[in-house]
């Protein structure tokens, strides 16, 4: 059977000051009346039923997840005791699914993406799902790089982007590349055989566990005692122990970059991982001067700004290419080209124990 595993445990530090420890990015209504998490679940309907959707999140967000997805069975919310990156998260989910269904096939998705052509998204997933049914196949989704982005990882594949999107099909992956500098990203685009790494994965539950056993044996061994305790009173205690001792590592770095039977299906749909406020600006409707304005905002001789005024009137005069995020207790003013650095402010707040603003 087919299942979705939605990873919703991060704190979204680049979305400060709206994303807070108590109410992180995935629970925000960034576009429209639904949250990023709600939209992620909604776009799966017609392909994966709600009862087959699992949310992996920090245990502090279980109640909030229930509030946002009241029709989701409570047992489908998997509560992590600690944040340990994506490999432990996926290991836990794979064990849970395998205990429910020995033939379980997982579609693993982040909770905070924006996808605007759901039909094309489903078509791409269907191709990836069929490939992932093959023994040992690890499948990911790649997106056409429309500009030399330095905020995305890249996937090099055996083929060329020429005619790539006429009809989706799997291509063998040659290598993964971390977020590059601008010159490297430009070379990737010029080469014609690189795609953006979407962070979406498709595989059988037993296949990914076998790969974790091979490439991340310490992680596999940390979770092995949990296997027989799933669904019993011992599960929370053994899960806590597993997370305390397991390495914190991404599935990309720990498995996908090292495995051999890895495939990518190019997706021909509009996609954005909404990683920072610049991404929100890019996706927002704008006025004739390129301003994207939310709330009570007045601009004069101002252009290409993103403003989210939550509590009061915000006025911009002679300001350009700036993000302004106004909340009840904090105000962020940031050049649109520097929004990735907002995470450094969150680190500063943590270091200086300014917990009231986290």
C-alpha atoms as a printed R data frame, in Angstrom:
    type eleno elety resid chain resno      x      y       z
1   ATOM     1    CA   UNK     A     1  0.000  0.000   0.000
2   ATOM     2    CA   UNK     A     2  0.972  3.606  -0.531
3   ATOM     3    CA   UNK     A     3  1.563  5.995   2.380
4   ATOM     4    CA   UNK     A     4  2.684  9.592   2.811
5   ATOM     5    CA   UNK     A     5  5.189 10.619   5.471
6   ATOM     6    CA   UNK     A     6  5.192 14.386   6.010
7   ATOM     7    CA   UNK     A     7  8.133 15.803   7.923
8   ATOM     8    CA   UNK     A     8  6.899 18.684  10.085
9   ATOM     9    CA   UNK     A     9  9.326 18.999  12.961
10  ATOM    10    CA   UNK     A    10 11.502 21.998  12.105
11  ATOM    11    CA   UNK     A    11 11.351 25.449  13.668
12  ATOM    12    CA   UNK     A    12 11.721 27.486  10.459
13  ATOM    13    CA   UNK     A    13 14.370 29.851  11.806
14  ATOM    14    CA   UNK     A    14 14.577 31.831   8.533
15  ATOM    15    CA   UNK     A    15 10.903 32.743   9.030
16  ATOM    16    CA   UNK     A    16 11.514 34.603  12.274
17  ATOM    17    CA   UNK     A    17  9.850 36.646  13.739
18  ATOM    18    CA   UNK     A    18  6.622 34.934  12.625
19  ATOM    19    CA   UNK     A    19  8.001 31.425  13.037
20  ATOM    20    CA   UNK     A    20  8.516 30.781  16.744
21  ATOM    21    CA   UNK     A    21  9.300 27.744  18.838
22  ATOM    22    CA   UNK     A    22  5.657 27.585  19.909
23  ATOM    23    CA   UNK     A    23  4.267 28.140  16.398
24  ATOM    24    CA   UNK     A    24  6.812 27.269  13.675
25  ATOM    25    CA   UNK     A    25  6.731 27.788   9.942
26  ATOM    26    CA   UNK     A    26  4.716 24.709   8.926
27  ATOM    27    CA   UNK     A    27  1.747 25.940  10.982
28  ATOM    28    CA   UNK     A    28  1.715 29.422   9.435
29  ATOM    29    CA   UNK     A    29 -0.813 30.698   6.896
30  ATOM    30    CA   UNK     A    30  1.766 32.029   4.474
31  ATOM    31    CA   UNK     A    31 -0.519 31.968   1.425
32  ATOM    32    CA   UNK     A    32 -4.302 32.045   1.768
33  ATOM    33    CA   UNK     A    33 -6.411 30.621   4.575
34  ATOM    34    CA   UNK     A    34 -4.687 27.231   4.925
35  ATOM    35    CA   UNK     A    35 -1.339 26.588   6.578
36  ATOM    36    CA   UNK     A    36  1.655 25.091   4.801
37  ATOM    37    CA   UNK     A    37  1.034 21.765   6.562
38  ATOM    38    CA   UNK     A    38 -2.655 21.730   5.647
39  ATOM    39    CA   UNK     A    39 -1.836 22.472   2.018
40  ATOM    40    CA   UNK     A    40  0.730 19.657   1.922
41  ATOM    41    CA   UNK     A    41 -1.871 17.132   3.079
42  ATOM    42    CA   UNK     A    42 -4.589 18.568   0.834
43  ATOM    43    CA   UNK     A    43 -2.553 18.258  -2.359
44  ATOM    44    CA   UNK     A    44 -2.108 14.527  -1.725
45  ATOM    45    CA   UNK     A    45 -5.825 13.831  -1.744
46  ATOM    46    CA   UNK     A    46 -6.845 11.855  -4.793
47  ATOM    47    CA   UNK     A    47 -3.537 10.006  -4.621
48  ATOM    48    CA   UNK     A    48 -3.040  9.060  -0.967
49  ATOM    49    CA   UNK     A    49 -6.060  8.953   1.399
50  ATOM    50    CA   UNK     A    50 -5.887 10.839   4.676
51  ATOM    51    CA   UNK     A    51 -5.817  7.656   6.761
52  ATOM    52    CA   UNK     A    52 -2.567  6.740   4.969
53  ATOM    53    CA   UNK     A    53 -0.910 10.085   5.747
54  ATOM    54    CA   UNK     A    54  1.557 10.207   8.639
55  ATOM    55    CA   UNK     A    55  2.958 13.389  10.181
56  ATOM    56    CA   UNK     A    56  6.332 13.239  11.931
57  ATOM    57    CA   UNK     A    57  6.781 16.191  14.242
58  ATOM    58    CA   UNK     A    58  8.276 17.160  17.583
59  ATOM    59    CA   UNK     A    59  6.148 16.008  20.483
60  ATOM    60    CA   UNK     A    60  5.523 19.637  21.484
61  ATOM    61    CA   UNK     A    61  3.560 20.043  18.227
62  ATOM    62    CA   UNK     A    62  1.260 17.028  18.465
63  ATOM    63    CA   UNK     A    63 -1.678 19.065  19.784
64  ATOM    64    CA   UNK     A    64 -1.160 21.774  17.178
65  ATOM    65    CA   UNK     A    65 -1.032 19.130  14.428
66  ATOM    66    CA   UNK     A    66 -4.309 17.669  15.703
67  ATOM    67    CA   UNK     A    67 -5.895 21.129  15.667
68  ATOM    68    CA   UNK     A    68 -4.888 21.701  12.066
69  ATOM    69    CA   UNK     A    69 -5.736 18.183  10.852
70  ATOM    70    CA   UNK     A    70 -8.674 17.078  13.039
71  ATOM    71    CA   UNK     A    71 -9.686 14.254  10.659
72  ATOM    72    CA   UNK     A    72 -6.233 12.659  10.805
73  ATOM    73    CA   UNK     A    73 -6.111  9.577  13.078
74  ATOM    74    CA   UNK     A    74 -4.151 10.401  16.232
75  ATOM    75    CA   UNK     A    75 -1.969  7.313  15.771
76  ATOM    76    CA   UNK     A    76 -0.792  8.806  12.468
77  ATOM    77    CA   UNK     A    77  1.015 11.616  14.296
78  ATOM    78    CA   UNK     A    78  4.492 10.346  15.136
79  ATOM    79    CA   UNK     A    79  6.016 12.376  17.963
80  ATOM    80    CA   UNK     A    80  9.784 12.805  18.007
81  ATOM    81    CA   UNK     A    81 11.301 13.489  21.446
82  ATOM    82    CA   UNK     A    82 14.187 15.462  19.904
83  ATOM    83    CA   UNK     A    83 15.083 17.065  16.589
84  ATOM    84    CA   UNK     A    84 17.678 14.865  14.891
85  ATOM    85    CA   UNK     A    85 17.443 15.819  11.193
86  ATOM    86    CA   UNK     A    86 15.728 13.745   8.504
87  ATOM    87    CA   UNK     A    87 17.440 10.329   8.699
88  ATOM    88    CA   UNK     A    88 16.160  9.442  12.223
89  ATOM    89    CA   UNK     A    89 12.743 10.861  11.341
90  ATOM    90    CA   UNK     A    90 12.521  8.632   8.260
91  ATOM    91    CA   UNK     A    91 13.835  5.607  10.160
92  ATOM    92    CA   UNK     A    92 11.106  5.939  12.786
93  ATOM    93    CA   UNK     A    93  8.392  6.386  10.153
94  ATOM    94    CA   UNK     A    94  9.633  3.428   8.103
95  ATOM    95    CA   UNK     A    95  9.570  1.152  11.150
96  ATOM    96    CA   UNK     A    96  6.020  2.255  11.983
97  ATOM    97    CA   UNK     A    97  4.779  1.675   8.454
98  ATOM    98    CA   UNK     A    98  6.512 -1.667   8.169
99  ATOM    99    CA   UNK     A    99  4.808 -2.810  11.372
100 ATOM   100    CA   UNK     A   100  1.474 -1.903   9.782
101 ATOM   101    CA   UNK     A   101  2.139 -3.131   6.248
102 ATOM   102    CA   UNK     A   102  5.102 -5.289   5.121
103 ATOM   103    CA   UNK     A   103  4.606 -3.962   1.576
104 ATOM   104    CA   UNK     A   104  4.447 -0.278   2.602
105 ATOM   105    CA   UNK     A   105  5.710  2.223   0.052
106 ATOM   106    CA   UNK     A   106  6.528  5.698   1.391
107 ATOM   107    CA   UNK     A   107  6.205  9.105  -0.251
108 ATOM   108    CA   UNK     A   108  8.311 11.341   2.006
109 ATOM   109    CA   UNK     A   109  7.580 15.062   1.799
110 ATOM   110    CA   UNK     A   110  8.543 18.194   3.733
111 ATOM   111    CA   UNK     A   111  5.567 20.050   5.217
112 ATOM   112    CA   UNK     A   112  6.496 23.503   3.949
113 ATOM   113    CA   UNK     A   113  6.635 23.355   0.149
114 ATOM   114    CA   UNK     A   114  4.434 25.314  -2.237
115 ATOM   115    CA   UNK     A   115  3.322 23.392  -5.352
116 ATOM   116    CA   UNK     A   116  0.911 25.036  -7.751
117 ATOM   117    CA   UNK     A   117  0.243 22.431 -10.436
118 ATOM   118    CA   UNK     A   118 -1.135 19.517  -8.450
119 ATOM   119    CA   UNK     A   119 -2.063 17.462 -11.502
120 ATOM   120    CA   UNK     A   120  1.513 17.538 -12.820
121 ATOM   121    CA   UNK     A   121  2.765 16.854  -9.291
122 ATOM   122    CA   UNK     A   122  0.604 13.708  -9.116
123 ATOM   123    CA   UNK     A   123  1.801 12.571 -12.550
124 ATOM   124    CA   UNK     A   124  5.421 12.922 -11.453
125 ATOM   125    CA   UNK     A   125  4.750 11.067  -8.204
126 ATOM   126    CA   UNK     A   126  3.016  8.220 -10.055
127 ATOM   127    CA   UNK     A   127  6.129  7.668 -12.185
128 ATOM   128    CA   UNK     A   128  8.343  7.780  -9.105
129 ATOM   129    CA   UNK     A   129  6.058  5.374  -7.244
130 ATOM   130    CA   UNK     A   130  6.221  2.803 -10.034
131 ATOM   131    CA   UNK     A   131 10.014  3.002 -10.079
132 ATOM   132    CA   UNK     A   132 10.186  2.706  -6.281
133 ATOM   133    CA   UNK     A   133  8.274 -0.591  -6.397
134 ATOM   134    CA   UNK     A   134 11.373 -2.180  -7.907
135 ATOM   135    CA   UNK     A   135 13.619 -3.956  -5.377
136 ATOM   136    CA   UNK     A   136 16.250 -1.669  -3.900
137 ATOM   137    CA   UNK     A   137 15.245  1.475  -5.789
138 ATOM   138    CA   UNK     A   138 15.621  4.826  -4.006
139 ATOM   139    CA   UNK     A   139 13.785  7.582  -5.876
140 ATOM   140    CA   UNK     A   140 13.733 11.354  -5.525
141 ATOM   141    CA   UNK     A   141 12.109 14.242  -7.372
142 ATOM   142    CA   UNK     A   142 14.169 16.876  -9.183
143 ATOM   143    CA   UNK     A   143 13.020 20.248 -10.507
144 ATOM   144    CA   UNK     A   144 14.119 22.176 -13.555
145 ATOM   145    CA   UNK     A   145 16.648 24.828 -12.423
146 ATOM   146    CA   UNK     A   146 15.306 28.069 -13.894
147 ATOM   147    CA   UNK     A   147 18.081 30.244 -12.468
148 ATOM   148    CA   UNK     A   148 21.437 29.632 -10.703
149 ATOM   149    CA   UNK     A   149 20.011 29.258  -7.192
150 ATOM   150    CA   UNK     A   150 22.507 29.091  -4.341
151 ATOM   151    CA   UNK     A   151 19.883 28.110  -1.750
152 ATOM   152    CA   UNK     A   152 19.103 24.673  -3.210
153 ATOM   153    CA   UNK     A   153 21.037 21.446  -3.468
154 ATOM   154    CA   UNK     A   154 21.467 19.922  -6.925
155 ATOM   155    CA   UNK     A   155 21.188 16.456  -8.494
156 ATOM   156    CA   UNK     A   156 23.298 15.439 -11.482
157 ATOM   157    CA   UNK     A   157 21.652 12.743 -13.575
158 ATOM   158    CA   UNK     A   158 22.480 10.584 -16.594
159 ATOM   159    CA   UNK     A   159 20.817 12.543 -19.345
160 ATOM   160    CA   UNK     A   160 20.129 16.099 -20.448
161 ATOM   161    CA   UNK     A   161 17.477 18.675 -19.640
162 ATOM   162    CA   UNK     A   162 16.707 18.964 -23.367
163 ATOM   163    CA   UNK     A   163 13.203 17.493 -23.909
164 ATOM   164    CA   UNK     A   164 13.404 16.340 -20.306
165 ATOM   165    CA   UNK     A   165  9.887 17.375 -19.370
166 ATOM   166    CA   UNK     A   166  7.999 16.051 -22.411
167 ATOM   167    CA   UNK     A   167  6.989 13.032 -20.363
168 ATOM   168    CA   UNK     A   168  8.195 12.224 -16.835
169 ATOM   169    CA   UNK     A   169 10.423  9.169 -16.441
170 ATOM   170    CA   UNK     A   170 13.169  8.095 -14.028
171 ATOM   171    CA   UNK     A   171 16.840  8.809 -14.688
172 ATOM   172    CA   UNK     A   172 19.777  7.305 -12.858
173 ATOM   173    CA   UNK     A   173 21.462  9.749 -10.456
174 ATOM   174    CA   UNK     A   174 25.156 10.399 -10.945
175 ATOM   175    CA   UNK     A   175 25.810 12.576  -7.906
176 ATOM   176    CA   UNK     A   176 24.336 14.989  -5.385
177 ATOM   177    CA   UNK     A   177 25.770 18.463  -4.856
178 ATOM   178    CA   UNK     A   178 25.371 20.644  -1.768
179 ATOM   179    CA   UNK     A   179 24.190 24.261  -2.002
180 ATOM   180    CA   UNK     A   180 26.743 25.869  -4.354
181 ATOM   181    CA   UNK     A   181 28.193 29.335  -4.698
182 ATOM   182    CA   UNK     A   182 26.932 31.423  -7.613
183 ATOM   183    CA   UNK     A   183 29.721 30.495 -10.037
184 ATOM   184    CA   UNK     A   184 29.196 26.788  -9.372
185 ATOM   185    CA   UNK     A   185 25.431 27.108  -9.746
186 ATOM   186    CA   UNK     A   186 25.947 28.813 -13.117
187 ATOM   187    CA   UNK     A   187 28.158 25.919 -14.238
188 ATOM   188    CA   UNK     A   188 25.470 23.464 -13.159
189 ATOM   189    CA   UNK     A   189 22.898 25.215 -15.343
190 ATOM   190    CA   UNK     A   190 25.256 25.423 -18.300
191 ATOM   191    CA   UNK     A   191 26.046 21.703 -18.110
192 ATOM   192    CA   UNK     A   192 22.404 20.762 -18.765
193 ATOM   193    CA   UNK     A   193 22.405 17.667 -16.564
194 ATOM   194    CA   UNK     A   194 21.596 19.119 -13.139
195 ATOM   195    CA   UNK     A   195 18.235 19.478 -11.376
196 ATOM   196    CA   UNK     A   196 17.262 21.177  -8.147
197 ATOM   197    CA   UNK     A   197 17.020 18.736  -5.230
198 ATOM   198    CA   UNK     A   198 13.426 18.959  -3.962
199 ATOM   199    CA   UNK     A   199 13.922 16.933  -0.774
200 ATOM   200    CA   UNK     A   200 11.046 14.607  -1.757
201 ATOM   201    CA   UNK     A   201 11.678 10.857  -1.659
202 ATOM   202    CA   UNK     A   202  9.843  7.700  -2.676
203 ATOM   203    CA   UNK     A   203 10.818  4.159  -1.648
204 ATOM   204    CA   UNK     A   204  9.618  0.986  -0.013
205 ATOM   205    CA   UNK     A   205  9.872  1.043   3.772
206 ATOM   206    CA   UNK     A   206 12.010 -2.105   3.797
207 ATOM   207    CA   UNK     A   207 14.266 -0.704   1.066
208 ATOM   208    CA   UNK     A   208 15.155  2.457   2.980
209 ATOM   209    CA   UNK     A   209 15.684  0.512   6.209
210 ATOM   210    CA   UNK     A   210 18.068 -1.826   4.393
211 ATOM   211    CA   UNK     A   211 19.934  1.202   3.034
212 ATOM   212    CA   UNK     A   212 20.113  2.760   6.504
213 ATOM   213    CA   UNK     A   213 21.450 -0.506   7.902
214 ATOM   214    CA   UNK     A   214 24.195 -0.478   5.261
215 ATOM   215    CA   UNK     A   215 25.188  3.181   5.224
216 ATOM   216    CA   UNK     A   216 24.186  4.353   8.710
217 ATOM   217    CA   UNK     A   217 24.692  1.292  10.927
218 ATOM   218    CA   UNK     A   218 24.875  3.351  14.146
219 ATOM   219    CA   UNK     A   219 21.480  4.873  13.389
220 ATOM   220    CA   UNK     A   220 19.984  1.504  12.489
221 ATOM   221    CA   UNK     A   221 21.289 -0.102  15.677
222 ATOM   222    CA   UNK     A   222 19.948  2.757  17.802
223 ATOM   223    CA   UNK     A   223 16.419  2.118  16.508
224 ATOM   224    CA   UNK     A   224 16.532 -1.688  16.361
225 ATOM   225    CA   UNK     A   225 15.294 -2.212  19.989
226 ATOM   226    CA   UNK     A   226 12.241 -0.121  19.096
227 ATOM   227    CA   UNK     A   227 11.066 -2.499  16.377
228 ATOM   228    CA   UNK     A   228  9.451 -5.035  18.721
229 ATOM   229    CA   UNK     A   229  8.048 -2.361  21.046
230 ATOM   230    CA   UNK     A   230  6.007 -0.388  18.504
231 ATOM   231    CA   UNK     A   231  2.438 -0.014  19.656
232 ATOM   232    CA   UNK     A   232  3.253 -1.122  23.213
233 ATOM   233    CA   UNK     A   233  3.736  0.901  26.434
234 ATOM   234    CA   UNK     A   234  7.500  0.506  25.945
235 ATOM   235    CA   UNK     A   235  7.545  2.500  22.709
236 ATOM   236    CA   UNK     A   236  7.925  6.042  24.171
237 ATOM   237    CA   UNK     A   237 10.823  5.049  26.432
238 ATOM   238    CA   UNK     A   238 12.721  3.145  23.731
239 ATOM   239    CA   UNK     A   239 12.045  5.907  21.217
240 ATOM   240    CA   UNK     A   240 13.553  8.432  23.642
241 ATOM   241    CA   UNK     A   241 16.615  6.231  24.055
242 ATOM   242    CA   UNK     A   242 17.014  5.854  20.286
243 ATOM   243    CA   UNK     A   243 16.898  9.599  19.708
244 ATOM   244    CA   UNK     A   244 19.336 10.254  22.552
245 ATOM   245    CA   UNK     A   245 22.052  8.044  21.062
246 ATOM   246    CA   UNK     A   246 21.440  8.209  17.296
247 ATOM   247    CA   UNK     A   247 23.472 10.548  15.064
248 ATOM   248    CA   UNK     A   248 21.878 13.748  13.793
249 ATOM   249    CA   UNK     A   249 22.187 13.438  10.018
250 ATOM   250    CA   UNK     A   250 20.172 14.088   6.884
251 ATOM   251    CA   UNK     A   251 18.948 11.250   4.676
252 ATOM   252    CA   UNK     A   252 20.593 13.007   1.705
253 ATOM   253    CA   UNK     A   253 24.052 13.021   3.240
254 ATOM   254    CA   UNK     A   254 23.748  9.731   5.120
255 ATOM   255    CA   UNK     A   255 22.188  7.545   2.420
256 ATOM   256    CA   UNK     A   256 21.307  9.155  -0.908
257 ATOM   257    CA   UNK     A   257 24.794 10.533  -1.634
258 ATOM   258    CA   UNK     A   258 26.338  7.117  -0.953
259 ATOM   259    CA   UNK     A   259 23.817  4.633  -2.320
260 ATOM   260    CA   UNK     A   260 24.033  3.119  -5.792
261 ATOM   261    CA   UNK     A   261 20.491  2.377  -6.956
262 ATOM   262    CA   UNK     A   262 19.295  6.000  -6.864
263 ATOM   263    CA   UNK     A   263 16.910  7.511  -9.400
264 ATOM   264    CA   UNK     A   264 15.441 10.952 -10.034
265 ATOM   265    CA   UNK     A   265 12.161 11.799 -11.743
266 ATOM   266    CA   UNK     A   266 12.129 15.372 -13.123
267 ATOM   267    CA   UNK     A   267  9.014 17.267 -12.107
268 ATOM   268    CA   UNK     A   268  7.375 19.726 -14.471
269 ATOM   269    CA   UNK     A   269  5.408 21.722 -11.910
270 ATOM   270    CA   UNK     A   270  5.847 25.035 -10.102
271 ATOM   271    CA   UNK     A   271  7.684 24.354  -6.860
272 ATOM   272    CA   UNK     A   272  9.236 26.388  -4.096
273 ATOM   273    CA   UNK     A   273 10.556 25.209  -0.751
274 ATOM   274    CA   UNK     A   274  9.648 28.588   0.768
275 ATOM   275    CA   UNK     A   275 12.931 28.698   2.619
276 ATOM   276    CA   UNK     A   276 12.895 32.363   3.609
277 ATOM   277    CA   UNK     A   277 11.043 35.665   3.260
278 ATOM   278    CA   UNK     A   278 12.544 36.255  -0.192
279 ATOM   279    CA   UNK     A   279 10.780 33.121  -1.384
280 ATOM   280    CA   UNK     A   280  7.488 34.439   0.008
281 ATOM   281    CA   UNK     A   281  8.054 37.709  -1.851
282 ATOM   282    CA   UNK     A   282  8.769 35.848  -5.097
283 ATOM   283    CA   UNK     A   283  5.511 33.875  -4.798
284 ATOM   284    CA   UNK     A   284  3.309 36.790  -3.733
285 ATOM   285    CA   UNK     A   285  1.133 39.045  -5.863
286 ATOM   286    CA   UNK     A   286  2.748 42.437  -6.421
287 ATOM   287    CA   UNK     A   287  1.664 45.939  -7.332
288 ATOM   288    CA   UNK     A   288  2.943 47.919 -10.333
289 ATOM   289    CA   UNK     A   289  6.149 48.800  -8.455
290 ATOM   290    CA   UNK     A   290  6.843 45.228  -7.381
291 ATOM   291    CA   UNK     A   291  5.666 45.617  -3.793
292 ATOM   292    CA   UNK     A   292  3.982 42.664  -2.072
293 ATOM   293    CA   UNK     A   293  2.025 44.073   0.854
294 ATOM   294    CA   UNK     A   294  0.126 42.279   3.631
295 ATOM   295    CA   UNK     A   295 -1.831 44.152   6.298
296 ATOM   296    CA   UNK     A   296 -2.114 47.918   6.763
297 ATOM   297    CA   UNK     A   297  0.766 49.326   4.684
298 ATOM   298    CA   UNK     A   298  1.412 52.625   2.909
299 ATOM   299    CA   UNK     A   299  4.317 53.010   0.486
300 ATOM   300    CA   UNK     A   300  5.683 56.164  -1.141
301 ATOM   301    CA   UNK     A   301  8.530 56.125  -3.650
302 ATOM   302    CA   UNK     A   302  9.145 52.508  -2.620
303 ATOM   303    CA   UNK     A   303  9.540 49.434  -4.810
304 ATOM   304    CA   UNK     A   304 10.229 45.694  -4.750
305 ATOM   305    CA   UNK     A   305  9.445 45.338  -1.042
306 ATOM   306    CA   UNK     A   306  7.725 42.607   0.951
307 ATOM   307    CA   UNK     A   307  5.801 43.913   3.975
308 ATOM   308    CA   UNK     A   308  3.753 41.877   6.444
309 ATOM   309    CA   UNK     A   309  2.207 44.260   8.977
310 ATOM   310    CA   UNK     A   310  0.466 42.234  11.638
311 ATOM   311    CA   UNK     A   311 -0.383 44.780  14.318
312 ATOM   312    CA   UNK     A   312 -0.054 48.394  13.165
313 ATOM   313    CA   UNK     A   313  0.289 50.727  10.227
314 ATOM   314    CA   UNK     A   314  3.658 50.403   8.496
315 ATOM   315    CA   UNK     A   315  4.819 53.185   6.152
316 ATOM   316    CA   UNK     A   316  7.740 52.866   3.726
317 ATOM   317    CA   UNK     A   317  9.221 55.982   2.108
318 ATOM   318    CA   UNK     A   318 12.118 55.726  -0.323
319 ATOM   319    CA   UNK     A   319 12.732 52.072   0.575
320 ATOM   320    CA   UNK     A   320 13.550 49.395  -2.001
321 ATOM   321    CA   UNK     A   321 14.270 45.620  -2.055
322 ATOM   322    CA   UNK     A   322 13.455 45.189   1.618
323 ATOM   323    CA   UNK     A   323 11.505 42.709   3.729
324 ATOM   324    CA   UNK     A   324  9.620 44.156   6.704
325 ATOM   325    CA   UNK     A   325  7.950 41.690   9.057
326 ATOM   326    CA   UNK     A   326  6.098 43.318  11.937
327 ATOM   327    CA   UNK     A   327  4.731 41.219  14.804
328 ATOM   328    CA   UNK     A   328  3.458 41.998  18.277
329 ATOM   329    CA   UNK     A   329  6.844 41.864  19.961
330 ATOM   330    CA   UNK     A   330  9.461 41.984  17.202
331 ATOM   331    CA   UNK     A   331 10.191 43.839  13.970
332 ATOM   332    CA   UNK     A   332 12.443 42.488  11.215
333 ATOM   333    CA   UNK     A   333 13.847 44.824   8.557
334 ATOM   334    CA   UNK     A   334 16.059 42.987   6.107
335 ATOM   335    CA   UNK     A   335 17.348 43.382   2.558
336 ATOM   336    CA   UNK     A   336 15.615 40.835   0.338
337 ATOM   337    CA   UNK     A   337 18.985 39.440  -0.732
338 ATOM   338    CA   UNK     A   338 19.938 38.760   2.901
339 ATOM   339    CA   UNK     A   339 16.873 36.861   4.139
340 ATOM   340    CA   UNK     A   340 18.845 33.597   4.432
341 ATOM   341    CA   UNK     A   341 20.810 35.283   7.230
342 ATOM   342    CA   UNK     A   342 17.742 35.635   9.464
343 ATOM   343    CA   UNK     A   343 18.634 32.225  10.918
344 ATOM   344    CA   UNK     A   344 21.774 33.868  12.350
345 ATOM   345    CA   UNK     A   345 19.551 36.205  14.360
346 ATOM   346    CA   UNK     A   346 17.724 33.221  15.822
347 ATOM   347    CA   UNK     A   347 21.072 31.700  16.774
348 ATOM   348    CA   UNK     A   348 22.006 34.999  18.456
349 ATOM   349    CA   UNK     A   349 18.750 34.985  20.433
350 ATOM   350    CA   UNK     A   350 19.418 31.400  21.517
351 ATOM   351    CA   UNK     A   351 23.006 32.135  22.527
352 ATOM   352    CA   UNK     A   352 21.993 35.171  24.568
353 ATOM   353    CA   UNK     A   353 19.025 33.359  26.108
354 ATOM   354    CA   UNK     A   354 16.465 35.813  24.778
355 ATOM   355    CA   UNK     A   355 13.848 33.087  24.960
356 ATOM   356    CA   UNK     A   356 10.892 35.483  24.920
357 ATOM   357    CA   UNK     A   357 11.635 36.147  21.240
358 ATOM   358    CA   UNK     A   358 12.171 32.535  20.164
